[in-house]
């Protein structure tokens, strides 16, 4: 990863890898409330509420429906272990 403002994002669900790519920012809802995370965030693990995760990569924005799970945040990598994941209908 050449850009320090980017991080690796993986979303894994019971059926396997749902999404893998780079992002500059993500938004989601944890049990503690709404969160937004940039690269180089302090390490954190939290429980994910069912929500829409917004994935930003520069001007590109994707949304993924997540049925809950866990989020592990590291400085250059974020992993979401989801109970289930799907793309909204308009993305397909």
Backbone as ProteinMPNN parsed JSONL, in Angstrom:
{"seq_chain_A": "XXXXXXXXXXXXXXXXXXXXXXXXXXXXXXXXXXXXXXXXXXXXXXXXXXXXXXXXXXXXXXXXXXXXXXXXXXXXXXXXXXXXXXXXXXXX", "coords_chain_A": {"N_chain_A": [[0.829, -1.161, 0.0], [0.867, 1.982, -1.034], [-0.142, 4.492, -0.366], [-0.519, 6.333, 2.529], [-2.947, 7.068, 3.51], [-4.74, 5.126, 3.072], [-6.288, 1.942, 3.781], [-6.38, -1.63, 4.235], [-9.298, -3.476, 3.683], [-11.371, -6.039, 4.772], [-14.255, -7.99, 4.477], [-15.773, -10.568, 5.95], [-17.928, -13.294, 5.824], [-20.071, -16.029, 6.974], [-20.183, -17.691, 4.66], [-17.803, -17.183, 3.424], [-15.265, -15.04, 1.964], [-16.531, -11.874, 1.527], [-15.97, -9.235, 0.72], [-13.008, -7.616, -0.382], [-10.578, -5.184, -0.359], [-9.17, -1.866, -0.877], [-9.604, 1.015, 1.201], [-10.394, 4.402, 2.094], [-11.85, 5.409, 4.12], [-14.328, 4.287, 6.421], [-17.733, 3.838, 7.469], [-19.848, 2.78, 10.086], [-22.165, 1.114, 12.35], [-21.697, 0.491, 15.672], [-22.174, -1.301, 18.807], [-21.784, 0.733, 20.512], [-22.454, 3.005, 19.199], [-22.576, 5.17, 16.243], [-19.763, 4.997, 14.075], [-16.832, 6.267, 12.5], [-14.026, 5.554, 10.562], [-10.693, 6.192, 9.776], [-7.521, 5.523, 8.115], [-4.744, 4.489, 10.145], [-5.985, 4.521, 12.611], [-6.473, 4.076, 16.149], [-5.825, 0.805, 17.49], [-8.639, -1.333, 17.826], [-11.348, -3.329, 18.887], [-14.688, -4.112, 18.295], [-18.228, -4.691, 18.759], [-20.448, -5.184, 16.127], [-23.412, -3.686, 15.117], [-26.45, -4.655, 13.355], [-26.388, -3.091, 10.257], [-25.794, -0.589, 7.674], [-22.805, -0.618, 6.097], [-20.66, 1.857, 5.074], [-18.377, 2.291, 2.555], [-15.586, 4.013, 1.606], [-13.53, 5.02, -1.054], [-11.542, 7.195, -2.07], [-13.285, 9.125, -4.365], [-15.135, 7.19, -4.8], [-17.887, 5.312, -3.568], [-19.232, 2.693, -1.683], [-21.879, 0.615, -0.486], [-22.693, -1.74, 1.982], [-24.88, -4.144, 3.234], [-24.929, -5.265, 6.475], [-25.375, -7.868, 8.766], [-24.703, -7.77, 11.41], [-22.059, -8.518, 13.81], [-18.54, -8.561, 14.285], [-15.926, -6.083, 14.491], [-12.583, -5.6, 13.732], [-10.114, -3.337, 14.201], [-7.121, -2.187, 12.93], [-4.037, -0.366, 12.443], [-3.452, -0.308, 9.611], [-5.283, -2.033, 8.546], [-8.555, -3.309, 8.421], [-10.868, -5.578, 9.599], [-13.936, -7.078, 9.118], [-16.003, -9.281, 10.659], [-18.734, -10.714, 9.731], [-22.128, -11.627, 10.458], [-23.713, -11.987, 8.325], [-23.799, -10.741, 4.988], [-24.616, -8.456, 2.36], [-25.049, -6.863, -0.84], [-26.793, -3.823, -1.399], [-29.85, -3.733, -3.301], [-29.777, -1.841, -5.443], [-27.126, -1.802, -6.173], [-26.459, -4.109, -7.499]], "CA_chain_A": [[0.0, 0.0, 0.0], [1.739, 3.147, -1.155], [-0.792, 5.661, 0.194], [-0.711, 6.216, 3.979], [-4.331, 7.379, 3.845], [-5.549, 3.965, 2.705], [-6.124, 0.729, 4.576], [-6.958, -2.843, 3.668], [-10.582, -3.821, 4.283], [-11.938, -7.356, 4.46], [-15.526, -8.347, 5.09], [-15.871, -12.024, 5.887], [-19.192, -13.821, 6.338], [-19.976, -17.492, 7.103], [-19.961, -18.34, 3.358], [-16.462, -16.885, 2.932], [-14.886, -13.65, 1.767], [-17.563, -11.081, 0.858], [-15.332, -8.078, 0.094], [-11.615, -7.344, -0.055], [-10.094, -4.063, -1.15], [-8.635, -0.73, -0.131], [-10.554, 2.076, 1.526], [-9.814, 5.561, 2.773], [-12.719, 5.717, 5.258], [-15.561, 3.495, 6.497], [-18.709, 4.202, 8.492], [-20.678, 1.659, 10.515], [-22.774, 1.293, 13.663], [-21.314, -0.501, 16.674], [-23.065, -1.254, 19.967], [-21.494, 1.991, 21.204], [-22.94, 4.11, 18.376], [-22.012, 5.299, 14.893], [-18.315, 5.2, 14.049], [-16.146, 6.495, 11.242], [-12.629, 5.163, 10.776], [-9.672, 6.462, 8.769], [-6.273, 4.781, 8.303], [-3.944, 4.817, 11.326], [-6.835, 4.6, 13.8], [-5.948, 3.247, 17.232], [-6.38, -0.547, 17.448], [-9.915, -1.432, 18.525], [-12.28, -4.386, 18.495], [-16.011, -3.765, 18.785], [-19.355, -5.469, 18.245], [-21.14, -4.485, 15.044], [-24.873, -3.793, 15.044], [-26.929, -4.731, 11.975], [-26.311, -1.737, 9.712], [-25.21, -0.413, 6.355], [-21.42, -0.16, 6.173], [-20.313, 2.701, 3.932], [-16.958, 2.112, 2.233], [-15.134, 5.098, 0.736], [-12.207, 4.901, -1.66], [-11.504, 8.436, -2.849], [-14.634, 9.573, -4.728], [-15.99, 6.013, -4.93], [-18.566, 4.937, -2.332], [-20.021, 1.461, -1.745], [-22.644, 0.312, 0.72], [-22.917, -3.168, 2.201], [-25.77, -4.472, 4.349], [-24.273, -6.203, 7.387], [-26.357, -8.374, 9.725], [-24.111, -7.778, 12.747], [-20.806, -9.257, 13.892], [-17.429, -7.93, 14.98], [-14.995, -5.298, 13.693], [-11.241, -5.475, 14.288], [-9.451, -2.203, 13.569], [-5.682, -2.036, 13.12], [-3.607, 0.862, 11.757], [-3.51, -0.391, 8.145], [-6.154, -3.139, 8.155], [-9.807, -3.469, 9.159], [-11.549, -6.828, 9.274], [-15.299, -7.211, 9.627], [-16.519, -10.647, 10.685], [-20.172, -10.449, 9.681], [-23.057, -12.759, 10.51], [-24.219, -12.061, 6.963], [-23.527, -9.511, 4.243], [-25.177, -8.4, 1.009], [-25.051, -5.548, -1.476], [-28.162, -3.346, -1.625], [-30.377, -4.085, -4.619], [-29.404, -0.906, -6.504], [-25.721, -1.999, -6.531], [-26.33, -5.315, -8.302]], "C_chain_A": [[0.886, 1.241, 0.0], [1.163, 4.367, -0.449], [-1.064, 5.445, 1.684], [-2.127, 6.521, 4.408], [-5.278, 6.228, 3.535], [-5.306, 2.823, 3.684], [-6.782, -0.438, 3.85], [-8.241, -3.156, 4.422], [-11.006, -5.204, 3.812], [-13.256, -7.494, 5.195], [-15.704, -9.842, 4.861], [-17.206, -12.433, 6.512], [-19.087, -15.35, 6.4], [-19.707, -18.233, 5.789], [-18.577, -18.07, 2.788], [-16.228, -15.39, 2.802], [-15.955, -12.922, 0.954], [-16.949, -9.908, 0.1], [-13.892, -7.989, 0.551], [-11.147, -6.218, -0.962], [-9.527, -2.981, -0.254], [-9.743, 0.284, 0.109], [-9.801, 3.221, 2.188], [-10.606, 5.909, 4.028], [-13.87, 4.728, 5.242], [-16.426, 4.04, 7.628], [-19.545, 2.974, 8.805], [-21.279, 1.979, 11.873], [-22.346, 0.141, 14.564], [-22.321, -0.431, 17.82], [-22.879, 0.036, 20.75], [-21.971, 3.205, 20.41], [-22.293, 4.122, 17.009], [-20.529, 5.599, 14.984], [-17.861, 5.467, 12.625], [-14.671, 6.255, 11.477], [-11.791, 5.49, 9.536], [-8.482, 5.551, 9.032], [-5.554, 5.319, 9.539], [-4.775, 5.07, 12.579], [-6.198, 3.758, 14.906], [-6.562, 1.853, 17.121], [-7.623, -0.648, 18.343], [-10.668, -2.643, 17.999], [-13.627, -4.04, 19.104], [-17.062, -4.669, 18.147], [-20.125, -4.605, 17.256], [-22.636, -4.756, 15.129], [-25.27, -4.082, 13.599], [-27.011, -3.312, 11.408], [-25.872, -1.769, 8.253], [-23.802, 0.112, 6.571], [-21.141, 0.626, 4.899], [-18.8, 2.647, 3.762], [-16.563, 3.184, 1.23], [-13.727, 4.801, 0.231], [-12.073, 6.098, -2.601], [-12.921, 8.913, -3.098], [-15.625, 8.417, -4.835], [-16.592, 5.66, -3.571], [-19.382, 3.677, -2.58], [-20.761, 1.305, -0.43], [-22.855, -1.188, 0.792], [-23.849, -3.337, 3.397], [-25.099, -5.548, 5.196], [-25.276, -6.585, 8.468], [-25.837, -8.402, 11.158], [-22.828, -8.584, 12.728], [-19.777, -8.505, 14.711], [-16.577, -7.139, 13.994], [-13.667, -5.263, 14.434], [-10.522, -4.387, 13.499], [-7.981, -2.217, 13.95], [-5.265, -0.831, 12.292], [-3.784, 0.809, 10.241], [-4.446, -1.485, 7.653], [-7.393, -3.148, 9.044], [-10.467, -4.748, 8.663], [-12.92, -6.824, 9.927], [-15.683, -8.684, 9.525], [-18.028, -10.529, 10.837], [-20.979, -11.737, 9.798], [-23.676, -13.003, 9.15], [-23.964, -10.728, 6.287], [-24.152, -9.598, 2.86], [-25.039, -6.981, 0.481], [-26.497, -5.115, -1.612], [-28.581, -3.628, -3.065], [-29.901, -3.147, -5.727], [-27.963, -1.085, -6.946], [-25.563, -3.143, -7.511], [-26.469, -5.051, -9.78]], "O_chain_A": [[1.587, 1.495, 0.979], [1.928, 5.206, 0.027], [-1.752, 4.497, 2.063], [-2.489, 6.263, 5.557], [-6.489, 6.352, 3.718], [-4.259, 2.747, 4.328], [-7.624, -0.253, 2.971], [-8.273, -3.108, 5.652], [-11.003, -5.501, 2.618], [-13.367, -7.161, 6.375], [-15.774, -10.31, 3.725], [-17.562, -11.972, 7.597], [-18.101, -15.91, 5.922], [-19.072, -19.288, 5.797], [-18.204, -18.66, 1.774], [-16.9, -14.58, 3.442], [-16.25, -13.309, -0.177], [-17.351, -9.613, -1.025], [-13.579, -8.248, 1.713], [-11.299, -6.287, -2.181], [-9.417, -3.149, 0.96], [-10.689, 0.396, -0.671], [-8.727, 3.038, 2.76], [-10.107, 6.617, 4.902], [-14.349, 4.359, 4.17], [-15.933, 4.616, 8.598], [-19.91, 2.215, 7.907], [-20.944, 2.995, 12.481], [-22.595, -1.027, 14.265], [-23.222, 0.407, 17.804], [-23.728, 0.393, 21.567], [-21.896, 4.329, 20.907], [-21.554, 3.205, 16.651], [-20.085, 6.353, 15.85], [-18.438, 4.952, 11.667], [-14.12, 6.702, 12.483], [-12.133, 5.118, 8.414], [-8.435, 4.877, 10.061], [-5.743, 6.473, 9.924], [-4.326, 5.751, 13.501], [-5.457, 2.819, 14.614], [-7.711, 1.726, 16.697], [-7.653, -0.125, 19.457], [-10.627, -2.941, 16.806], [-13.711, -3.712, 20.287], [-16.813, -5.321, 17.133], [-20.413, -3.439, 17.524], [-23.07, -5.906, 15.204], [-24.496, -3.783, 12.691], [-27.631, -2.436, 12.01], [-25.615, -2.829, 7.682], [-23.621, 1.174, 7.166], [-21.355, 0.135, 3.791], [-18.043, 2.918, 4.695], [-17.128, 3.263, 0.139], [-12.852, 4.385, 0.99], [-12.442, 6.025, -3.773], [-13.688, 9.09, -2.152], [-16.83, 8.645, -4.95], [-15.906, 5.701, -2.55], [-20.129, 3.591, -3.554], [-20.323, 1.801, 0.609], [-23.157, -1.831, -0.213], [-23.629, -2.739, 4.45], [-24.743, -6.614, 4.692], [-25.952, -5.719, 9.023], [-26.469, -8.997, 12.03], [-22.534, -9.262, 11.744], [-20.112, -7.883, 15.719], [-16.508, -7.475, 12.812], [-13.621, -4.937, 15.621], [-10.342, -4.499, 12.286], [-7.631, -2.253, 15.13], [-6.067, -0.32, 11.51], [-4.226, 1.791, 9.644], [-4.417, -1.836, 6.473], [-7.295, -3.013, 10.264], [-10.603, -4.967, 7.46], [-13.051, -6.596, 11.13], [-15.686, -9.26, 8.438], [-18.537, -10.278, 11.929], [-20.573, -12.792, 9.309], [-24.118, -14.114, 8.857], [-23.918, -9.693, 6.951], [-24.214, -10.671, 2.26], [-24.927, -6.024, 1.247], [-27.356, -5.944, -1.911], [-27.73, -3.746, -3.947], [-29.645, -3.602, -6.842], [-27.59, -0.572, -8.001], [-24.609, -3.148, -8.289], [-26.381, -5.979, -10.584]]}, "name": "protein", "num_of_chains": 1, "seq": "XXXXXXXXXXXXXXXXXXXXXXXXXXXXXXXXXXXXXXXXXXXXXXXXXXXXXXXXXXXXXXXXXXXXXXXXXXXXXXXXXXXXXXXXXXXX"}
